């Protein structure tokens, strides 16, 4: 018997903007005991259409079933799944660090430049540093900043676009035209 390998998949779901849809989508994952690694919701490239981006670590067989279940939701226009290799993806994180320990390190400016992070706020008590990049980069900066007195940390959900053209724009335009005629 062959064991299916788990991979990270990015699920893109294009939907009408209706109350309760997110909880029904989350329930599909819950029912299958699948942990959602990241979830982001935003407007899509078409007016009145929302886009959810959900990151999960599952087998390809599981992701096919999940996307099929998601598309059965009335408000879902279309759902897709992609591997990490098929997408361009980023996260953003904010790190709040105690100022004193941080100021004592004279290499701090070089350190910030090397990690492609930026300082967004400076007070006598703390610095706030922002980093956008892959999760591994965000995690690596977290580990580096921890010894400086990390006061707070928050990261966004993953945002992603596909490397290849997706037929979704045409589907969404048809959906938008149909709904505006109703």
Buried (B, 14 or more C-beta within 10 A) or exposed (E): EEEEEEBBBBBBBBBBEEEEBBEBBBEBBEEEEBEBBBBBBEEBEBEEBBBBBBBBBBBBEBBEBBBEBBEEBEBBBBBBBBEBEBBEBBBBBBBBBBBEEBBEEEEBEEBBEEBEBEBEEEEEEBBBBEBBBEBEBBBBBBEBBEEBBBBEBEBBBBBBBBEEEBEBEEBBEEBBEEEEEE
